[in-house]
């Protein structure tokens, strides 16, 4: 039993060491190369530098359609940024008539800002390159299913546009009418019948997701809104790097002090808790990379807070174990009982924090959402390491026959221990 437990413990430590090395340095075997995981973390505007722009939409006060116009403008801007390979950019509404755009790592900020502010132009173009209708003629465009569960886009035109479209569909029956947004074709449907009512469908979509995207693009063009720059700020890469360096330095000091505290107060269990925190850090980094989360300074703060939650869980568990040991229970029994009695308190504390993070995620904007996302990633990871990893490794220590109570933070005079 002791030999097997010792081998398992050594393997766990070796695996943690190897994973840490790969995360920091990567590795290369022949033609295969794994880059350092930490290098794959997307950095936000405050860390990487870039462009911060606030656009103000020209919407009349009390316009009932103002919210839809803002949503349509955001969809068009998102599409333009994706075409410019700026997939890390974030776009969010601010108030009732403003849009905030953050684009990390841009090389030509003013040019990109000017492109984003251009009004969207949606056109239905006939085979003779004549413009039949524009986005202003489109009333609504929605994804839907028709007979046989075929995904389509259902659209409705305003009265003037309906008349022009009826004439065009009669003229170009069995021919293709292109739908063009900002000069780029987004669909080329064929006219099967004359559309005289101003309501029709666009077929040929492979999935409802494709139909949704096309409907959003059409409706975005149907809701043009003039934008003007209310604020433009360029954040230099040097400033971002300085912020990252200071944030990491503060985080390392905090983590180092936590490591020393756990070792000094809880001795051997504290060492196990430190190993659990390393595993926690690896899990969080992998989750951030896999989920494509953009890391910001508030995001780093959320991770640091979740580290505190992980330490708090270990403190509760170890104090419970010490209480059980003082009653004269065996070490193995005290470990099992300590985890069992601490679980409900740990679960309640983490659930309330998750609820608070969800509220911040759904009702917050920008940096607040970044903080909430990193917190939501960190809390499950902290619970997993505190409850499963710590318990498993502590049981291996018990199986090795290490039963000196001083090593578990219990002073002399406590009840005699047994296995």
C-alpha positions, 0 to 999 in steps of 0.5 A: 500500500505504501509503495503504491501510494508513494509511486502515485504521489511521485507521478502526480508531482512529476505530471504537475512539473511537466505540465507547468514546463509545457505551459511556460515553454512548450515543447517540440518533437520532430515536426510537431511543436506545441507553443507555450499555452500562456502565449496563446492567451488573448490580451485585451485593450488594456494589456495589449494596447490598441484603439478605443472608440465611442460612436454616437448615433444620430437618433431622434429623442423618443425614437421607438426604433432606436434600440433596433437601429443600434443593434443593427449598427452593431451587427454591421460593425461586427461583420466589418471587423470580422472581415478585417480579421479583428476577431478579438474586438469587442462592441457594446452599446452604451446608454441609448445612442452610443456604441463602444468599440475596443480593438486590441493590437490595431496598426492603423487605428484612424483608418479602421475607425473611419471604416466602422463609421461609414453607413451600411449600404444594402442593395438588391441588384438585378441581372442588368446591374440595376439597383432594385431596392435598398436597405431602406425599403426592407421592413423586417427579415427573419429566419424561419423554417418552411415545409420540409423543415427547410431554413429560409429568410422571410422578409417584408418590404415597405409599400414603396419598396414592395411595388418596385420589387414586384415589378423587378421580380416579374421582369427577372423571373427565373433569374438571379437578384443579388443581395449586396451589403457594403459592395459585397454579395451576401446572397444570390437567390433566384426569382421563382415567382413574382412577389407582389405583396412585398413579402417573400422568402430567400431559399438555399440556406444550409442551416438555420444558423446561416439563415439567421446570419443572412437575416441579420445582415439584411435587417442591419442594412435596413436600419442605417443610422449615421454614426459620428465619433464622440471619442477616440483614444489610442492605447500604446503597446508600451502602456499595455505591457506596463499594465500587464507587468504590474498586474502580474507582479502584484498577482505573483506577490499575492500568490507567493504570500498565500503559499507561505501562509498555507505552509506556515499554518497548515504544514503538510496539508498546506503544501498539498493546498499549494500544489492544488493551486498550481493545478488550479492555475493550469486548469484556468489557463487551459480554459481561457485558451480553449474558450477564447476569452480575452484577458484584461486587467479586471479579468486578472482581478477575477482570477485572483479573487477565485484563487482566494476562494480556492484557498478559503475552501482549503482553510475550511477543510483543514480546520475541520480536519484539525477539529476531528483530530482533537477529538481523538479520531484517527487520521484517516477518519478525520480526513474523510470527516473533515471533507464531508463536513466542509463540503456544504459550506464550500458549496454555498459560498461558491454558489453565491459567488457564481450567482453574483458573477452571473448578475455582473455578466448579464447586466454589466458591460466591458470590464465588468463582464471580463471580471465576471467571465474570469470569475466564472471560470475560476470558481469551478476550477477552484472547487474541483482542485480543493475538493477532489485533488486535495482530498486524493493527495491527502489520502495518499499521504495518510496511506504512506503512514505519515501520522505525526500530528505536528505535520498537520498543524495540530499542537502537542497535547492533542489526542493520540492519533491512530490509523 
